[in-house]
């Protein structure tokens, strides 16, 4: 009987019930869409940051990332590289050299970060090869430069550049003339204006390094979640007294901080939504209560217990929550599915050191249609406790007198 009365009371003023349900439902739908969009944004940022150049993780000599001293090469780099390639948790690994250098053309000069790479292995770790806009990938004595750097130096494919760098162990300057084989564009000013790539054998020769020496080993993992866990055994296995292995979260703390802030933002959105839920539920139930004070007074007068009165109001709150959840789930599913199909274009936008080159697609997950609606349902019940308590404490004579 209590349930039938609750349903009848909700249907009594359908417009108010639908408006309250729509208000809560729109909030739930917006929350579903926002979380799906944030997941898509996070996925895009991580993939862009790691796939572009960084890799899922890297191995360096300890303190190298603080000084970038050319003589601080990885201890046992060749052995570590073989170990990484034999590890099932690592999909690909490549060695790199790194130094600060000067690039000189007939027209201009520019300071760059010069990286020696292994072209076949680099294809498996980064998007450098796919970022080429002109020319070809590296050969034995060529160089790749960014599109902005090419404009600064006023050079094109086939033009010659002089690369000047200090050797690792002597500090003497070494110069090499290299032909521009390719021009890349990542869409990032830092990469397109300040980086140059040459074959790692040539770079080692310039810097006076041995055949297997390297400043960096970039890793592409079979499971990206390993990179997000600094305590995972993989990082301890590839670290030692001399070397350190780090995941992308430690290599790009600014990006990690942005993602954590996104979670905080979602918490604020949740607080706002639950505020809307509470106000809508309390407002609807109290309006319904005051419209039916006489009925409640009669129910109390004929012996209805306070607990049953409170249960009636709580059933109304539950019914309103269910209507809201259905409306919100349909809104969230419809809007998110449509945007997930079309995508949102953030092309060229740079944020937290990441350049968005692809459209962002919201990611739908089952938990968005289970956990979030459950939160709304239980919070609606919690908000209904106040009007339920009010109804349970009504005095029959006073309620019937106030209704006239």
ZIZIJO-V476088 format. One line per field, one symbol per residue. burial: b if it has 24 or more other ideal C-beta (glycine too) atoms within 12 Angstrom, else e. A space follows every 10 residues. Layout:
burial=???
This chain:
burial=eeeebbeebb eeeeebbeeb bbbbbbbbbb bbbbbbbbbb bbbbbbbbbb bbbbbbbbbb beebeeebeb bbbbbbbeeb bebbbebebb bbbbbbbbbb bbbbbeeeeb ebbbbbbbbe bbebbbbbbe bbeebebbee ebbbbbbbbb ebbebbeebe bbbbbbbbee eeebebebbb bbbbbbbbee bbbbbbbbbb bbbbbbbbbe eebbbbbbbb beebebbbee ebebbeebbe eebbbbbbbb bbeebbebbe ebeeebeebb eebbebbbeb bbbbbbbbbe ebbebbbebb eeebeeebbb bbbbbbbbbb bbbbbbbbbe bbbebbeebb eeeeeeeeeb ebbbbbbbeb bbbbeeebbe ebbebbbebb bebbbbbbeb bbebebeebe eeee
